Amino acid sequence: MELTSEQINRYKRHISLMGFGEEGQKKLLESKVLVVGAGGLGSPVLMYLAAAGVGTIGIVDGDNVDITNLQRQIIHGINDVGTSKAVSAEETINNLNTDVNVILYKEFLNSDNILEIIKEYDFIVECTDNFETKFLINDACVKAMKPFSHGGVLGFNGQLMTYVPGKGPCYRCIFGDVPAENTVPTCKEEGVMGCLPGVIGSLQAMEAIKYLTGTGKLLTGYLLTYDSLNMNFRKVKLPEKVSECIACGNIKKH
């Protein structure tokens, strides 16, 4: 593909980057990313991927906008309360960048629909707020050989990691299985600082862009944690993948 004069002007700050250039921008415009969750994490992910010029963005979310979301879910506004989060996010993206083709899935992921939904995408960004869906996405991405970024926030703390098939442990290798009910607090119970998902979500968007363009080093085999109260980032080397892992145990390491 060739960039139009309008695209060259729009993305000139990308094109000026050494090691990125027009080829990097073309890769983004030709890429397809699926974002699961249009909430706290999904908001910055969607807005930055759209602004960056990712050509196709899928949005999975079966929920509606609630006024309690607006403290952190910046892709939505007061006039969106009561409407579909997926539709609200699409409207914001369309206003931001008409280069982006938005595909909506106004539903929640489950074992029946996930493989069909993720199969067309180059990279998956997991922006969910419950462990059941996090493990579901991990297991489906491992099975379908799809790379994905995991993100999580609670209180004043956040974390993220990136899984690439055959290159490091998966989410299940590190966290085992869905925690027993009432053993881990939720954002609804403990709260979450509004700007925290903006930090973690922006980093997830960066991981997606790096993967799609082959730029830099990914958080593959590492967990990046963020303690916002003490302004402390820690990049933790993860153990090798678990050979007995029921998700990725039979995937050969590259």
N, C-alpha and C positions, 0 to 999 in steps of 0.2 A: 504494500500500500504506500501511497504518497501522502504526506501531510499537506493540507490546504494552507493557504497563507494565513487564514484565521486561526488554524490550529497551531501553526508555528508561532504566532503572536501570543496565543493563550498560554502555551506551554513553554515559552522561551526560557523561564527560570529552570525548568527541567533540562531543556535542550542544552543549556549553557554548562551543565554539570559534566565535569571530566569523567569519562567512563560510563556515561549514561547517554547523552546526546539524542539525536533523532531516532536512533535504533531502539533505545530504551523506551521512548515515548510510543513508538509504533507497537512495541510488544504490549504495552499497557492497553492501547486502543483495541488490540486484537484479543485481549484476555477476557476470561469469564470468571467472576468470583461470586460465591454464594455466601451471604451473611445470614447466620441463623440468630435471630433476635434483633429487633429494632428498638432496643431499650437503652440503658445506660452505656453499655459498651458498644452496642451496635450503632448508636447515634454518631459518635466520632469516626468509627470505622467507615460507615456508609458515606459520610460527608467528605472525608479525606480521600477515599477511593474514587468517589465521583469527581471531586475537584481535580484529582490526579489524571483523570481521563481513562479509567478502566472501562473498556467498551461495553461490557455486559455485566450487570450486577443483579443477582437474584436476592430477594428478601423473603425470609421465612418468618412469619409471626402471625399467630392466630388471635392475638389479644387486641383490646381497644385501649386508647389513650385515657389515662386517669389523671386527675389533677395532681395526685401525689407523685406522678412520674416527672413532672416538669422541673423539679429541683435538679435533675441530672440528665434527663433524656432530651438533649438540646435540638434534636431534629424535629421535635414536635412543639406546637405552640398552644396558647389558651383556646384558640378557635378549633383545635383538633380534638379537644376532650370529648370522649364518647365515640370517636370514629376509629376505624381500623388503623393500627400502628403501621402496617405495611403500606396502606394507601397514603397516610400522612407522610411517611418517609419518601415515598415515590414523588409526591408533590414537591417536597423540598429539593430532592435531587434534580427534578426536571427544571426547577427554577435556577439551580446552580450550574448545570452543564447539560446542554442538549446533545452532546456527543454520546451520552450514556443511554444504553438500552436497558430499561428496568423490567425485570420479570418478577411478578408477585406470586407468593404462595400464602394465601390468607388462611393458614392452618398451622397446627402444631406438628412437629415431627414425631413419627412413631415407627415401629418396626416394619409396618406395612408400606409406608411411603418414602422412607428415607433414601433407599438405594436408587429409586427411580428419580428422585429430585436431585441428588448430588452428581449423577452420572455425567452430566453435560459440562461440569465446571472444572476449572483448572486448579482452584484453591478454595478451601472452605475456611470461614472465620467463625469460630464458635463464641457466641456472645450471649450465652444463656445464663439463667440464674438458678438452675436446679441440677442436682447431680445425676438424676436419671437421664436427662437429655445429654449431659456432657458425656456420660459413658456410652450412650446410644450413638452419638456422633463419632466418638473415637472408634468404636467397634465397626461401624459402617465404613468409615474412611479407611481403616486398615484393610477391610475386606475388599473395598473397591479400589485400593491403591491410590488414595487421594491424600495430598498433603493438607494439613490444617493448622490453624493457630488456636490454642486454648487461652482464654482469659478468665480471670475471676477477681471479684472485689468484695470486700466486707469491711465495714467500719472505716478505718483509715488505711487499710492495707490492700495491696493488689498483687497479682502474679500473672505471668504468661509463659508459655512454652510453644514450640513449633514442632510438629511431627512431620517427617518426610519418610515415606515408605522405604524400609531397608536402611535407614540412616539414624539409628538411635532408638531409645525406648518410646513407647506410646504412653498415653495418659493412664491406661490401665496398669502398665508396668509399674508406674510410680505410685498410684493411689489405690490400686487393688480393686475395690468394688464399691458400689453405692453404699454410703454410710447408713447405718441403722437409723430409723426414724427418731427424731428429736435428739440426736447425738451431736449434730453440728448446727449452730445458729444460722439463721437466714438474714438477708438484708432487711426483710420486713420486721424481724425481731430485734436485731442489733443496730440497724441503721447503716447508712453509707454516706460518706462525705460526697457532696454533689459533684465536685470537680475531679474526684478520684477516677471514675470511669473514663474521663477525658484523657487522663495520662495513659492508662493501660490500653484503652481503645486506640489511641493514636499510635502506640507502639505495635499493636496488632496490625494496623493498616500498613505500617512500615515493613513488618515481616512479610505481608502479602506482596507488597511492591517489590521487595528484594527477591522473593522467590520468582515472581513473574518475569523479572528482568535479568535475573542472574547476577545481581549486584550485591556485594558485601557478603557477610557471614550470617547465617540464620541462627536462631536459638534452638538448634537441633541438638539434643543431648544436654540441654541446660534449662534451668528454671530461673527466670528473672523475677525477683520479689521486690516490692516497693513498700517501704514504711514511710508514709507521708508525714507523720508527726515529727520524725527525726530526720526527714529528707535523706533516707538511706536506700540506695539500690544495692542488691546483692545478686550476683550471677552465680548460681550454684550448679556445679557439675553434677549431672545425674548419673546414677549407676548404669551400667550396660543393660540392655533390654533383658527382661526375664525370659529365659528359654521356655519356661512352662506357662507363659502368659497365654490365656485362652484367646486373646485377640491377635497378637502379632508373633506368637512363639514360633510359627512355621514360616515366617517371612525371612528370607536370607538377607544378611547384612551386606551392603554395597561398600 
